[in-house]
Every structure is written in C-alpha cells, then in structure tokens.
Amino acid sequence: VATEQQILEVSSQIATAGNLAGFTNTEIVGLSSALASLGVAPEQSRGAIMRVFGDITEAVSTGGDSLAAFAATSGMSAQDFKSQWGTNSQEVFTGYINGLSQLDKGLLDVTLKQQGFINVRDRNVLTRLANNTEVYAQALAEAGTAYQENTALAEGYNTATDNLIDNATRLKNVLLDIAQSAGNSAVFNV
C-alpha cells in the first residue's frame, strides 16, 4: 500500500499523459495509487505511461494491426476499442490489463514485444499491473470512494456554512429589532 505522498508524486508525473488519454482526475489517482503500491518509481511511471498511452492513442488513430492487437488483448472489437478510447479510456485500459493478466508469463512478454513495447521499463510496468489486477481494481475503487466522500464532505461543509450565515443573519436581525425596540439601533449597526 502506497502513502499519500507516493501517490501524489506518481500522480504529478502521469497527470498529463492521463488527461491526454481521457482519464479523469480520479482515475489518474487510482492508477497512480496502483503504480505506487506496486513499487513503480514516479519517473518510471511517467515514462512508461506516456509511451503506453501514446502507443494506444496512435493505434486508435491509425488503425490496422496495432489497433487489432490492442483490441484483441482487451477482448473488444477494434471498432469498440477505437470508439471508447478517449471517452472511456480507463475502462478500455483496465480491459487491456485484464486481458494481459490472462496470458502465461512467457506469452505476456512476447505479446507486449509484438505490440511494440520494446522498452523494458514499459513491459515491467504493464507486467506489474497485469500480475496485480486486484491492486489496480482496489486502487480505482478507493480513489472513487475518496472522491465521493470528499464531494459529500464539501457539500456538507457548504450546507453548514450556508446555515451558519443564515443563523447569523437572523440573530443580527433579532438583535437589531431588540435594539430598535429599546431605541438604540446604532449599537448593532453591522
């Protein structure tokens, strides 16, 4: 399990690539949490995720065998993969990682090389995610829950603040009424 600082460091490194690929901030934090939990250094995360997302985006743009290979690994048609990358990128990427997780160890490395991942660091990151899909799934779930709780907390704070302001305004009005009844409104002129 990664610390908040480690997650933040990885998030800051992969945020641009994640945003360009269509990941939400919450999804970027989930992926960052998984990568940090799996011991992938922030700089390695940045390089690998930039190249992986770049290769997938290029395959989606150009089509052909590369797109077909990514789609097949993900258990999707090439058309579905293409139409969903950029709008549901995290789900597509999760499908891709889950597809990789179904491969034998030796076949996993061969498949990654055939898909153009010749950089050892890229294959290392993808292999770690594929061998630990439950870590990635849990990190995504926790990031989503934390976002919802933070949203609920922010909404609760806003409601409490509004109520406090309303109550303070009512108190001021009551005090002004009392002061006017007593004939001295200048004391409470706020």
Disulfide bonds with the S-S distance in Angstrom:
none
